């Protein structure tokens, strides 16, 4: 009863629930500039003037939005909904608390970075010295250290995104030498490709980059550069300089291009303002989104600050727009921290674009700018521990739980030459990284007591389900021919991947939601993606999955071009004509067909449409093909050749359709999950295991341990595909599999 009552009385959060209502419905009149009626509703302190904490009925804010006292607000607009009013009431009745995250530091942290002295403690590792002093000052006992198997599982997932195979786990556990954990971290970091395959998802989120999607307009993928930069451990200052000042042909100019949204958009979403917002948020821990439209209601940043930074990315002088209204004022090209000094911090507005970009790249990465290394250190710490040293991670003005730890790690990172592998190695070889996970909810103010349990990311979950079952998705190829297996990040997100948090990267994503959702439950319990993987995986593991047939014809990706088919069908009883969408912008509006389909010159009977392929002098009849579709044709006994021309009608070549499709012809029913047989080893080689040893191996791979006696009694003695499928489902949905502890 007490728990239930506490839940009911929990106040709404000001930042995430109350403030958005006030911004959307009230601050057009009640802002710092207008302040109608003498009231501003921008900052928490402003709002407190109109409320009585603990008593919403006596609060002027509620009386005015309900119309109980004076005209109902907002005047001339739709009233607040019952849900919005209830949110305001909940916040007020709960005491009108300030935002729940850490309060900003009294003064913004200094830009210059100096390494603090290490405490005189017995621990040999610098991180452990700082954390030990922190814990002792708060009279907190040092957390226990995890066992080797848990450490190995944690390290593999954090660096490769993959669980250790049973063979890898056994080798690590068998090592009795001193320093085995340090050697494991070093070995994992030495494989640049495996590291890149995992950490690219982190950077794809932060840099608004994706794979398996079609970029429209001027937006570009930066994947080739990013993958090479990660695999080669490009120093972080060089990494940023390439992103902010792309001069070489291979540099990632796609980061600054932004998203050119279709239709009318807010002035704050102009590509140069996106460049300012994204670079400040990701690299400096400064959120400029609010103050790209107006002076921020919740931070010290002003509209002029956003436009000042955006000017470095603009060839022309920028006029400042406030709430989409032109002000007539030209923005001064100015860095967020002009105290860094030098000509680059504030330069001529008519300077050439290449000069501006070079200047801002230097400002982000100069050694006097400690904000950049602190921000990356904080983001990496959050990945490894489940919470940053500073929270939220996009507000580096907030107070860290240990300024000394943050500054020491950042200074050490800079001294290493901005070496991200060095930073990871420094943290992961500490005893602090090996602390047992603390399942308690974070306190306010936050006190560090060890790492928090972390859910596998969408990519980690799907990659490890694939690693255990051997059921990997193939990487789509543009041309015809064999394909190869791929990690999840390389392929368009599945419904399950989206439900588990793989981002739609039309904007910068620095934090994914980790709380379970109804959609996740539906996908995990009854979704088609996991069901297909488990069904095929169980049959594959038991040797009962038939190999897929090879196509007689594979067009490769078709856009505006055509492809001619002329294949031998002698002895075939049926033909399967299949059309698949590769990644069209609008496949439902794509008109594609099999023109002139015939057996030895005799037209194939069936529903036809008229098609005009690009370059054709006149239209021609062809078998209609929906996207996707499968036509099954009976092959005449005497037939020797099947011929046709495939392509897309000219009416479907518009940019808002952008067809990308693929045609196949088969002599046997195709495998929809493997239309072209994959060649080569999958990312984790498949193991050949006798059925009687299969479940023990699955347990070792999934959990890093053998099944307990109680679990053995529950496992089926003889495995059918259905039995194995159900067992795999139970394992993959268990918290022991889904969490890094």
C-alpha positions in Angstrom: 0.0 0.0 0.0 2.8 2.4 0.9 4.6 1.7 -2.4 1.4 2.2 -4.4 0.7 5.5 -2.6 4.2 6.7 -3.2 3.7 6.0 -6.9 0.4 7.8 -7.0 1.9 10.9 -5.3 5.1 11.0 -7.3 5.4 14.5 -8.8 5.6 15.0 -12.5 9.1 15.9 -13.7 9.6 19.6 -14.5 12.1 19.2 -17.4 10.4 16.3 -19.3 6.7 16.7 -18.5 5.9 20.2 -17.2 8.3 22.5 -19.1 7.3 21.1 -22.6 3.6 22.0 -21.8 4.6 25.5 -20.8 6.8 26.0 -23.8 4.1 24.8 -26.2 1.1 26.6 -24.7 2.3 29.6 -22.6 5.7 31.0 -23.4 4.8 32.7 -26.7 3.3 35.4 -24.4 5.0 34.7 -21.1 8.7 34.7 -22.0 11.6 36.9 -20.8 11.1 39.3 -23.7 7.4 39.8 -23.6 6.5 38.9 -20.0 2.8 39.7 -20.4 1.1 40.4 -17.1 4.5 40.6 -15.5 4.8 36.8 -15.7 7.4 34.6 -17.4 7.0 30.8 -17.5 10.4 29.9 -18.9 12.6 28.8 -16.0 11.7 26.8 -12.9 12.2 29.9 -10.7 9.9 32.0 -12.9 7.1 29.4 -12.7 7.3 29.3 -8.9 5.9 32.8 -8.8 2.5 31.5 -10.1 2.2 28.3 -8.0 1.8 27.3 -4.4 4.0 24.2 -4.0 1.9 21.4 -2.5 -1.5 23.0 -3.3 -2.5 23.1 -6.9 -6.0 24.3 -6.1 -4.6 27.5 -4.6 -2.1 28.0 -7.4 -2.7 30.9 -9.8 -1.4 28.9 -12.7 -4.1 26.2 -12.3 -6.8 28.8 -11.7 -6.0 30.6 -14.9 -5.6 27.6 -17.2 -8.9 26.1 -15.9 -10.7 29.5 -16.0 -11.6 29.3 -12.3 -10.1 32.8 -11.8 -10.2 35.4 -14.6 -10.2 34.6 -18.3 -9.1 31.1 -19.2 -5.6 30.9 -20.5 -4.2 30.8 -23.1 -6.3 33.6 -24.5 -7.5 33.0 -28.1 -6.2 29.4 -28.2 -7.5 25.9 -27.4 -7.6 25.2 -23.7 -5.1 22.8 -22.1 -6.2 19.2 -22.2 -7.3 17.5 -19.1 -4.1 15.4 -19.2 -1.9 18.5 -19.5 -3.7 20.2 -16.5 -3.4 17.0 -14.5 0.4 16.9 -15.2 0.7 20.5 -13.9 -1.4 19.6 -10.8 0.8 16.5 -10.2 3.9 18.6 -10.3 2.5 21.3 -8.0 0.9 18.9 -5.5 4.2 17.0 -5.3 6.0 20.2 -4.1 6.8 21.7 -7.5 10.3 20.2 -7.4 13.2 21.5 -9.5 14.4 19.3 -12.4 15.4 15.9 -11.2 18.8 15.8 -12.9 21.9 17.1 -11.2 21.8 20.8 -10.6 24.2 22.9 -12.7 27.4 23.8 -11.0 27.4 27.2 -9.3 29.9 28.4 -12.0 30.5 26.7 -15.4 33.6 24.6 -15.2 36.8 26.2 -16.4 37.7 25.5 -20.0 41.4 24.9 -19.3 42.1 21.3 -18.3 44.6 20.5 -15.6 45.3 17.1 -14.2 44.5 17.0 -10.5 46.9 15.3 -8.1 46.2 11.7 -7.3 45.2 10.8 -3.8 47.8 9.1 -1.6 46.0 5.7 -1.4 47.4 2.1 -1.7 45.6 1.3 -5.0 48.1 1.2 -8.0 45.7 2.2 -10.7 44.9 6.0 -11.0 41.2 5.5 -11.5 41.0 3.3 -8.4 42.9 5.9 -6.4 40.4 8.6 -7.3 37.3 6.3 -6.8 38.7 4.9 -3.5 39.2 8.4 -2.1 35.6 9.3 -3.2 34.1 6.2 -1.5 36.0 6.7 1.7 35.0 10.3 2.0 31.4 9.1 1.9 32.0 6.1 4.2 30.9 3.7 1.4 32.4 0.3 1.4 34.3 -0.8 -1.7 32.0 -2.9 -3.9 32.8 -6.5 -4.6 34.8 -7.5 -7.7 33.1 -9.7 -10.3 34.2 -13.2 -11.1 36.3 -13.8 -14.3 33.4 -15.1 -16.3 31.4 -12.0 -15.7 34.3 -9.7 -16.4 35.0 -11.5 -19.7 31.3 -11.2 -20.7 31.4 -7.5 -19.8 34.6 -6.8 -21.7 33.7 -8.6 -24.8 30.3 -6.9 -25.0 31.8 -3.5 -24.3 34.5 -3.7 -26.9 33.2 -6.1 -29.6 29.4 -6.1 -28.9 29.6 -9.9 -28.9 29.5 -12.5 -26.2 32.7 -14.6 -25.8 32.2 -18.0 -27.5 32.5 -21.0 -25.2 36.0 -21.6 -26.5 37.0 -18.0 -25.8 35.5 -18.1 -22.3 37.3 -21.4 -21.6 40.6 -20.0 -22.7 40.3 -17.0 -20.5 39.2 -19.0 -17.4 42.1 -21.4 -17.9 44.6 -18.6 -17.8 46.1 -18.5 -14.3 48.7 -15.8 -14.9 48.7 -12.4 -13.3 47.4 -9.6 -15.4 45.0 -11.8 -17.4 42.2 -9.1 -17.4 44.6 -6.5 -18.7 45.7 -8.9 -21.4 42.1 -9.6 -22.4 41.3 -5.9 -22.8 44.5 -5.4 -24.8 43.7 -8.3 -27.1 40.1 -7.1 -27.7 41.3 -3.6 -28.5 43.9 -5.0 -30.9 41.2 -6.3 -33.3 40.3 -3.0 -34.9 37.6 -4.5 -37.2 35.7 -6.2 -34.3 36.0 -3.0 -32.3 34.7 -0.9 -35.2 31.8 -3.2 -35.9 30.5 -2.5 -32.3 31.4 1.1 -31.6 30.1 2.3 -35.0 26.6 2.0 -33.7 27.5 4.5 -30.9 28.9 6.9 -33.4 26.2 6.4 -36.0 23.7 7.6 -33.3 25.9 10.6 -32.4 26.7 11.6 -35.9 23.3 11.0 -37.4 24.6 8.4 -39.8 23.0 5.1 -40.8 23.3 2.0 -43.0 20.6 0.1 -44.9 18.7 3.4 -45.7 18.5 5.6 -48.7 19.7 9.1 -48.3 17.7 11.7 -50.1 18.6 15.2 -51.3 22.2 16.1 -50.4 22.4 14.0 -47.2 25.4 11.6 -47.3 26.5 8.5 -45.5 29.9 8.7 -43.8 30.1 5.0 -43.1 33.3 4.2 -45.1 35.3 6.9 -43.4 33.8 6.2 -40.0 34.5 2.5 -40.1 38.1 3.1 -41.2 38.6 5.8 -38.5 37.4 3.4 -35.8 39.3 0.4 -37.0 42.5 2.4 -37.2 41.9 4.2 -33.9 42.1 7.7 -35.5 43.1 10.2 -32.7 40.0 12.0 -31.5 41.3 15.5 -32.4 41.9 14.4 -36.0 38.5 12.7 -35.9 36.8 15.9 -35.1 38.8 18.0 -37.5 37.8 15.7 -40.4 34.1 16.0 -39.4 34.1 19.8 -38.9 36.5 20.8 -41.7 36.3 18.1 -44.4 38.8 19.0 -47.0 40.1 15.8 -48.4 38.0 13.8 -50.9 37.6 10.9 -48.4 36.7 13.2 -45.5 33.2 12.8 -44.0 31.4 15.9 -45.4 28.0 14.3 -44.8 28.1 15.3 -41.1 27.8 19.0 -41.8 25.3 18.7 -44.6 22.4 17.9 -42.2 18.9 16.9 -43.2 17.2 19.0 -45.8 13.6 18.4 -44.8 10.9 18.3 -47.4 8.4 21.2 -47.3 8.4 24.2 -45.0 10.6 23.9 -42.0 11.5 26.1 -39.0 14.5 28.5 -39.5 16.1 26.7 -36.6 16.4 23.6 -38.8 18.4 25.2 -41.6 21.4 22.9 -42.3 24.0 25.3 -40.9 22.1 25.6 -37.6 21.8 21.8 -37.6 25.6 21.7 -37.9 26.0 24.1 -35.0 23.5 22.2 -32.8 25.0 18.8 -33.6 28.6 19.7 -33.1 27.9 21.6 -29.8 25.8 18.8 -28.5 28.0 15.8 -29.4 31.4 17.3 -28.9 30.9 20.0 -26.2 27.9 18.7 -24.2 25.9 21.9 -25.0 22.3 21.7 -26.1 21.6 24.5 -28.6 18.3 23.3 -29.9 16.1 25.6 -27.8 18.2 28.6 -28.3 18.3 28.1 -32.1 14.8 29.5 -32.0 14.8 31.8 -29.0 16.9 32.5 -25.9 17.0 29.3 -23.9 14.5 29.1 -21.0 16.5 26.5 -19.1 20.2 27.4 -19.7 22.5 30.3 -20.1 22.7 30.0 -23.9 21.2 32.7 -26.1 19.8 32.9 -29.7 22.9 34.8 -30.7 25.2 32.0 -29.5 23.5 29.4 -31.8 23.8 31.7 -34.8 27.3 32.7 -33.9 28.4 29.1 -34.0 26.3 28.3 -37.1 28.1 31.2 -38.9 31.3 29.2 -39.0 29.5 26.7 -41.2 27.9 29.2 -43.5 29.4 30.8 -46.7 27.1 33.8 -46.3 26.2 36.0 -43.4 23.3 34.8 -41.4 20.2 36.8 -40.4 18.9 35.9 -37.0 15.4 34.5 -36.9 13.5 34.5 -33.5 10.7 32.0 -33.5 10.7 32.0 -37.3 10.4 35.8 -37.5 13.2 37.7 -39.1 14.9 40.2 -36.8 16.9 42.1 -39.4 20.1 41.5 -37.3 23.1 39.8 -38.8 24.8 37.2 -36.7 28.4 37.7 -35.6 30.7 34.7 -36.3 31.5 33.8 -32.7 32.5 30.7 -30.8 30.5 29.6 -27.8 33.6 30.2 -25.6 35.2 33.4 -26.9 37.5 33.4 -23.9 39.6 30.9 -25.8 41.0 33.9 -27.6 42.7 34.3 -30.9 41.3 35.4 -34.2 39.4 32.1 -34.6 37.1 32.8 -31.6 35.5 35.7 -33.4 36.3 36.4 -37.0 35.1 38.4 -40.0 31.6 37.3 -41.1 32.6 37.5 -44.7 35.6 35.2 -44.3 35.7 32.4 -46.8 33.9 29.2 -45.7 37.1 27.1 -45.8 38.7 29.6 -43.4 35.8 29.5 -41.1 35.6 25.8 -41.0 39.3 25.4 -40.3 39.0 28.0 -37.5 36.1 26.3 -35.8 37.8 22.8 -36.1 40.8 24.3 -34.4 38.7 25.8 -31.6 37.0 22.5 -30.9 40.3 20.6 -30.6 42.8 23.1 -29.2 44.4 22.0 -25.9 43.0 25.1 -24.1 39.5 23.7 -24.7 39.1 21.1 -22.0 35.4 20.9 -22.7 35.9 18.6 -25.7 37.9 15.8 -23.9 35.7 16.0 -20.8 32.6 15.5 -23.0 34.0 12.4 -24.7 35.3 10.9 -21.4 31.9 11.4 -19.9 30.1 9.7 -22.8 32.5 6.7 -22.7 32.1 6.4 -18.9 28.3 6.3 -19.4 28.7 3.5 -22.0 30.8 1.4 -19.6 29.0 2.2 -16.3 25.4 3.0 -17.3 25.6 6.5 -16.0 27.9 9.4 -16.7 30.2 11.3 -14.3 28.0 14.2 -15.4 24.3 13.8 -16.1 22.6 14.6 -18.3 25.5 13.9 -20.7 24.4 16.7 -23.0 24.7 19.3 -20.2 28.4 19.4 -19.3 27.7 22.5 -17.1 26.0 20.2 -14.6 27.9 19.1 -11.5 30.0 15.9 -11.9 29.9 13.4 -9.0 33.7 13.6 -9.1 35.3 16.6 -10.7 38.7 15.1 -10.0 38.0 11.8 -11.8 36.6 13.6 -14.8 39.5 16.0 -15.1 42.1 13.4 -14.5 40.7 11.0 -17.2 40.3 13.9 -19.6 43.9 15.2 -19.1 45.2 11.7 -19.4 43.3 11.3 -22.6 44.8 14.5 -24.1 48.3 13.4 -22.9 47.8 10.1 -24.8 47.4 12.0 -28.1 43.5 11.8 -27.9 43.8 8.0 -28.1 40.3 6.5 -27.6 41.8 3.0 -27.1 44.0 4.4 -24.4 41.0 5.9 -22.7 39.1 2.6 -22.8 42.1 0.6 -21.7 42.7 3.1 -18.8 39.1 2.7 -17.5 38.6 -1.1 -18.2 41.9 -2.2 -16.5 40.8 -0.6 -13.2 39.3 -2.4 -10.3 36.4 0.1 -10.6 35.4 -1.2 -13.9 35.3 -4.7 -12.4 33.0 -3.7 -9.5 29.8 -5.7 -9.2 26.8 -4.0 -10.7 24.7 -2.0 -8.3 21.0 -2.6 -9.0 19.8 0.2 -6.7 18.0 3.2 -8.2 20.3 6.3 -8.4 19.9 8.7 -5.5 19.5 12.5 -5.8 22.0 13.9 -5.4 23.8 11.0 -7.1 26.4 8.9 -5.2 28.6 6.5 -7.2 28.4 2.9 -5.7 29.5 1.0 -8.8 28.3 0.4 -12.4 24.6 0.0 -13.1 23.1 -3.0 -14.9 22.9 -2.2 -18.6 20.5 -3.6 -21.1 22.0 -5.0 -24.3 21.5 -2.5 -27.2 19.3 -3.6 -30.1 22.4 -4.4 -32.1 24.0 -6.4 -29.3 20.8 -8.4 -28.7 20.3 -9.3 -32.3 24.0 -10.0 -33.1 24.3 -12.3 -30.1 21.0 -14.1 -30.9 22.5 -14.6 -34.4 25.9 -15.7 -32.9 24.3 -18.4 -30.8 21.8 -19.7 -33.4 24.0 -19.3 -36.4 21.1 -17.4 -38.1 22.7 -14.3 -39.6 21.1 -11.9 -42.0 22.9 -11.4 -45.3 24.2 -8.0 -46.4 22.2 -6.8 -49.4 24.4 -6.2 -52.5 23.7 -3.8 -55.3 24.9 -6.1 -58.0 24.0 -9.7 -58.7 25.9 -12.6 -57.2 26.7 -14.1 -53.8 26.2 -12.1 -50.6 28.0 -12.2 -47.3 26.7 -12.3 -43.7 26.6 -9.0 -41.8 26.3 -7.5 -38.3 23.0 -5.9 -37.5 24.2 -2.3 -37.8 25.0 -2.9 -41.5 21.4 -3.7 -42.5 18.2 -1.8 -42.4 16.7 -2.0 -39.0 14.1 -4.7 -38.4 10.9 -4.1 -36.5 12.5 -5.8 -33.5 15.6 -3.7 -33.8 13.5 -0.5 -33.8 11.5 -1.7 -30.8 14.7 -2.4 -28.9 15.9 1.1 -29.5 17.9 1.2 -32.7 17.5 4.9 -33.6 15.9 6.5 -36.6 18.9 8.7 -37.3 17.2 11.7 -38.7 18.7 13.7 -35.8 21.6 13.3 -33.3 20.9 10.6 -30.7 23.2 10.7 -27.7 21.1 8.6 -25.4 18.8 5.7 -26.2 15.7 4.9 -24.1 16.5 1.8 -22.0 13.2 1.4 -20.2 11.1 -1.6 -21.4 8.1 -0.7 -23.5 4.9 -2.4 -24.6 6.2 -2.5 -28.2 9.3 -4.4 -27.0 7.1 -6.9 -25.2 4.9 -7.4 -28.2 7.9 -7.9 -30.5 9.8 -10.2 -28.2 6.7 -12.3 -27.3 4.9 -12.4 -30.6 6.9 -10.5 -33.2 7.8 -12.0 -36.6 11.5 -11.1 -36.5 12.5 -13.1 -33.4 10.1 -15.9 -34.3 11.8 -16.3 -37.7 15.3 -16.2 -36.3 14.4 -18.8 -33.6 12.5 -21.1 -36.0 15.3 -21.1 -38.6 18.0 -21.1 -36.0 16.6 -24.2 -34.2 16.4 -26.1 -37.5 19.9 -25.0 -38.5 21.4 -26.0 -35.2 19.8 -29.5 -35.5 20.9 -29.8 -39.1 17.3 -29.7 -40.4 17.4 -26.5 -42.4 17.6 -27.1 -46.2 20.2 -25.0 -48.1 18.6 -22.2 -50.1 18.3 -22.6 -53.9 20.4 -20.4 -56.1 18.6 -18.1 -58.5 18.7 -18.7 -62.3 18.7 -15.0 -62.7 19.5 -12.1 -60.4 19.1 -8.6 -61.8 21.0 -6.8 -59.0 19.5 -3.5 -57.9 17.3 -1.9 -60.6 16.7 1.8 -60.5 16.2 3.4 -63.9 18.1 0.7 -65.9 16.7 -2.5 -67.4 18.0 -6.1 -67.4 17.4 -8.8 -69.9 16.6 -12.4 -68.9 17.5 -15.4 -71.0 17.8 -18.6 -68.9 17.7 -22.3 -69.4 14.5 -23.9 -68.1 14.8 -27.4 -69.7 13.4 -30.0 -67.3 11.9 -27.4 -64.9 8.3 -27.9 -63.8 7.8 -24.4 -62.4 9.5 -21.1 -62.3 9.3 -18.6 -59.4 9.5 -15.0 -60.5 10.3 -12.8 -57.5 10.5 -9.1 -57.0 12.0 -7.6 -53.8 12.3 -4.1 -52.6 15.9 -3.1 -51.9 15.1 0.3 -50.3 12.8 2.3 -52.5 11.5 5.6 -51.0 8.0 4.6 -51.9 7.7 0.9 -53.0 3.9 1.0 -53.1 4.0 3.5 -56.0 6.7 1.7 -57.9 5.5 0.3 -61.2 7.7 -2.6 -62.2 7.2 -5.5 -64.6 8.4 -8.5 -66.6 8.1 -7.2 -70.2 7.9 -9.7 -73.0 8.0 -12.8 -70.7 8.0 -15.9 -72.9 8.9 -19.5 -73.1 10.8 -20.1 -76.4 9.0 -17.0 -77.9 5.5 -18.0 -76.7 4.1 -15.3 -74.4 3.4 -16.2 -70.8 -0.3 -15.9 -70.0 -1.2 -13.7 -67.0 -2.3 -10.2 -66.0 -0.4 -7.6 -67.9 0.2 -3.9 -67.9 1.7 -1.4 -70.3 5.3 -0.3 -69.4 7.5 2.3 -70.8 11.1 1.7 -69.7 13.6 4.6 -69.8 14.9 5.0 -73.3 12.2 2.8 -74.9 10.6 4.3 -78.0 7.2 2.9 -77.3 5.3 1.1 -74.4 5.3 -2.7 -74.2 3.1 -5.2 -72.4 4.5 -7.1 -69.4 3.5 -9.2 -66.4 2.5 -7.0 -63.6 4.7 -7.1 -60.5 3.8 -5.7 -57.1 6.7 -4.7 -54.8 7.3 -7.3 -53.3 5.7 -10.1 -55.2 6.1 -13.7 -56.3 4.7 -15.2 -59.5 4.7 -19.0 -60.0 4.7 -20.1 -63.6 4.1 -23.6 -65.0 6.8 -24.4 -67.5 5.7 -26.1 -70.7 7.3 -29.5 -71.0 9.0 -28.7 -74.3 10.3 -25.3 -73.1 14.0 -24.6 -73.2 14.4 -20.9 -72.6 12.7 -18.3 -70.5 13.2 -14.7 -71.7 12.0 -11.3 -70.5 13.1 -7.8 -69.9 12.7 -6.3 -66.4 12.6 -2.7 -65.2 10.7 0.2 -63.8 8.2 2.3 -65.6 9.3 5.9 -66.3 6.4 7.1 -64.2 8.1 5.7 -61.1 11.4 7.4 -61.5 10.4 10.5 -59.6 12.6 11.5 -56.6 9.7 11.0 -54.2 9.5 7.3 -55.3 13.2 6.6 -56.0 12.8 2.9 -56.9 15.4 0.4 -55.8 14.2 -3.1 -56.5 15.6 -6.5 -57.5 14.3 -9.3 -59.8 15.0 -13.0 -59.3 14.1 -16.2 -61.2 14.3 -19.6 -59.5 13.6 -23.3 -60.5 12.7 -24.1 -56.9 10.8 -22.3 -54.2 13.1 -19.5 -52.9 14.0 -19.1 -49.3 12.6 -15.6 -48.4 15.3 -15.1 -45.8 18.2 -16.0 -48.1 17.3 -15.2 -51.7 20.9 -15.4 -52.6 23.1 -18.0 -50.7 25.7 -16.3 -48.6 29.3 -17.1 -49.0 32.1 -17.0 -46.4 32.1 -17.3 -42.6 29.5 -15.4 -40.6 30.7 -12.8 -38.0 30.9 -15.6 -35.4 31.7 -19.0 -37.0 29.0 -21.6 -36.6 29.9 -24.5 -34.3 29.1 -28.1 -35.2 27.7 -29.7 -32.0 26.0 -33.0 -31.3 22.4 -32.5 -30.2 23.1 -33.9 -26.7 25.7 -31.2 -26.1 23.9 -28.4 -27.8 22.0 -26.9 -24.8 25.1 -26.9 -22.6 26.9 -25.0 -25.3 24.0 -22.5 -25.7 24.1 -21.8 -21.9 27.9 -21.3 -22.0 27.6 -18.9 -24.9 24.6 -17.0 -23.6 25.4 -16.8 -19.9 29.1 -17.7 -19.6 28.2 -20.8 -17.4 26.9 -24.3 -17.5 23.2 -24.9 -16.8 22.5 -25.5 -13.1 21.1 -28.8 -11.8 17.6 -27.3 -11.5 17.8 -26.0 -15.1 19.0 -29.4 -16.4 15.9 -31.0 -15.0 13.7 -28.6 -16.9 15.5 -29.0 -20.3 14.1 -31.5 -22.8 15.9 -34.8 -22.9 15.4 -35.2 -26.7 15.5 -32.0 -28.8 13.0 -31.4 -31.6 13.1 -28.1 -33.5 10.1 -26.9 -31.6 11.7 -27.8 -28.2 14.9 -26.0 -29.1 13.0 -23.0 -30.4 11.1 -22.7 -27.1 14.2 -23.1 -25.0 16.1 -20.5 -27.0 13.2 -18.1 -26.6 13.3 -18.5 -22.8 17.0 -18.0 -22.7 17.0 -14.9 -24.8 14.2 -13.3 -22.8 15.9 -13.9 -19.5 17.4 -10.9 -17.6 20.7 -12.8 -17.3 21.0 -12.7 -21.1 19.6 -9.2 -21.7 21.7 -7.4 -19.1 25.4 -6.6 -18.7 26.0 -7.0 -15.0 
